[in-house]
Structure formats: structure tokens, C-alpha cells
Amino acid sequence: MRADLEIIQEWIPAGSRVLALGCGDGELLAWLRDHTQVSGYGLEIDPDNIARCIENGVNVIEQDLDKGLGNFASDSFDVVVMTQALQ
């Protein structure tokens, strides 16, 4: 796992509901799912990364973050993560 993700995973409580903005290939969500029983979704715009998420069994939604997060109700997630994405 990337060094930054190793640090971030320590901050996320086991069993949390996580939303990963710009989740890339889903590496963090897959690791959290497999090791800490985290559930959640990743948002991604790049088709290649979306395909990798699906291959890894990560819940992913194709979405442009610039259009907002109106499709999620308040308090849907315990933790929201955004790494290596610029808005």
C-alpha cells in the first residue's frame, strides 16, 4: 500500500462507513474492507480507475466531484477521505 494510505488507514475506525473522494483504483477502500470491516463507496471519474475498483470488488460510483455530492444524504458516512485529488 502507498505510504500515505498506510498513515490514513490508521485514522479510520474499524467498522466505519467511508466515502473516498477521488478513490483512484480503490486500494485504500479494499484494504479497509479486508482488514477493518469498513464499508463504503469510492467516487472516481477516470474510467481505468473505475475498472480497477470493480476488479477489486470496491463499490465505486462514476462522479465528477465538481458537480457536488447531492446524491448522498447527510450523515451517510462516518469518514470522508480525499487523497491525491485537487478540487
C-alpha positions in Angstrom: 0.0 0.0 0.0 1.2 3.5 -0.7 2.9 5.2 2.3 0.3 8.0 2.6 -2.5 5.4 2.6 -0.8 3.4 5.4 -0.9 6.6 7.6 -4.5 7.4 6.6 -5.8 3.9 7.4 -4.7 4.3 11.0 -7.1 7.2 11.4 -10.2 5.4 10.3 -12.1 3.4 13.0 -12.9 -0.2 12.3 -16.5 -0.7 11.1 -16.8 2.9 9.8 -18.8 3.9 6.8 -16.3 5.6 4.5 -16.7 7.8 1.4 -13.5 8.1 -0.6 -13.5 11.1 -3.0 -11.2 10.5 -6.0 -10.6 7.0 -4.8 -8.3 6.0 -7.6 -8.0 2.3 -8.0 -9.8 1.7 -4.7 -6.6 0.5 -2.9 -7.5 2.1 0.4 -11.1 1.0 0.5 -10.2 -2.5 -0.4 -7.6 -2.7 2.4 -10.0 -1.2 4.9 -12.7 -3.6 3.9 -10.4 -6.6 4.2 -8.7 -5.6 7.4 -11.1 -3.4 9.4 -14.6 -4.3 8.2 -15.1 -0.8 6.8 -17.9 -0.4 4.3 -18.2 2.4 1.9 -18.0 3.9 -1.6 -15.4 5.5 -3.7 -16.1 8.3 -6.2 -14.0 8.4 -9.3 -14.1 9.9 -12.7 -11.3 8.1 -14.5 -12.6 5.0 -16.4 -9.4 3.0 -15.9 -9.5 3.5 -12.1 -13.2 2.7 -12.1 -12.5 -0.6 -13.8 -9.7 -1.4 -11.3 -12.1 -0.7 -8.4 -14.7 -3.1 -9.9 -12.0 -5.7 -10.4 -11.1 -5.3 -6.7 -14.7 -5.6 -5.5 -14.8 -1.9 -4.4 -18.1 -0.1 -4.5 -17.4 2.8 -6.9 -19.6 5.5 -8.4 -18.6 7.4 -11.5 -19.0 11.0 -10.4 -17.4 14.4 -11.1 -16.7 16.0 -7.7 -17.1 19.4 -9.2 -20.8 18.7 -9.6 -21.2 18.2 -5.8 -22.3 15.4 -3.5 -26.1 16.0 -3.6 -26.8 12.3 -4.2 -25.8 11.5 -0.6 -27.9 12.2 2.4 -26.4 13.9 5.4 -24.8 11.5 7.9 -24.5 8.8 5.3 -20.8 8.3 6.2 -18.6 8.4 9.3 -15.5 9.4 7.5 -14.8 11.1 4.2 -11.3 10.8 2.7 -9.8 12.7 -0.2 -6.2 11.9 -1.1 -4.2 13.0 -4.2 -7.2 14.8 -5.7 -7.3 18.5 -6.2 -10.5 20.5 -6.4 
